[in-house]
Amino acid sequence: MAIITDSQEDGDGEVAAPSAAKAISRSDEDVLAAVLERMGGPLPFLQAAIDVARERSGLFHCDPTAARKVAAMAKAARAKVEAEEKLVAAKEETRKLTERRRNEESRRAADSERKLEGGAENAAKDGRRAREPNAENGLDLEKYSWTQELSEVNITVPVPQGTKSMFVVCEIEKNHLKVALKGQTPIIDGVLYQPVNVCDCFWTIEDGKSLSILLSKQNKKEWWASVIRGGPELDIKKVKIMPSRLCDLDIDPETRQALQKSKFEHHRRNMGLPTR
């Protein structure tokens, strides 16, 4: 709180806010605050202060500008309050703007993450999508390639030049296949698409640069869509039936007829003709 010690009039005759003020001590401020509380509010307190100044001093008798000085004090106090309110409002607006920016950044980050997850999911779906078989009814993959006939599956795995069989791990089980070079991460390791006759399966190193694996199918009437379940699959509808092999197959008439029908449809598809 400050006490007027001097004042000035502006060009319009109005009394300006005090140019100098004497600061009161903390103890005096506490006394005035206690009186303010006892008076029941700021307006009764100010009225009482004006009455005391009128009765116990010559302020309003000797100084004709006293009333304007008091009004100037009130105006200055109001301007200070408005400035403080503007400062608080500006801080609040800054806080809200910062919060909106953070929320926007969080939303964008979440959108980016969802897009990445969606891209990964789409990539996974693309990886599972049935592919066009190679010339021998298999697939050419990154780490190995495979072909098939109705009776068997042949897998070719490239290995470093000069690889010996002693450095190869090839474990063929009825429903599982594991292929690796010793001390390295498996190249193939998973559940087979269909069971195999283990006794009729074998593997060999060819020219010291590729591992050749033959898997003998138990069910010799079905095509495999993949070597390992969950791996890339081919479109079984697009397998190519070799005429020279078809007549040699030891199959029942019903299966032979179905294979012939598949071959006929495949031929018509290649010619761009309807299959029905």
Secondary structure, DSSP 4 states (H G I P E B T S, - for coil): -EEE----B-TTSPBPPPS-EEEPPHHHHHHHHHHHHHHTSHHHHHHHHHHHHHHHSSHHHH-TTHHHHHHHHHHHHHHHHHHHHHHHHHHHHHHHHHHHHHHHHHHHHHHHHHHHHHHHHHHHHHHHS-B---TTSSEE-SS-EEEE-SSEEEEEEE--TT--GGGEEEEE-SSEEEEEETTS--SEEEEBSS-B-GGG-EEEEETTTEEEEEEEBS-TTS--S-SBTTS--B-GGG----HHHHTT----HHHHHHHHHHHHHHHHHHTT----
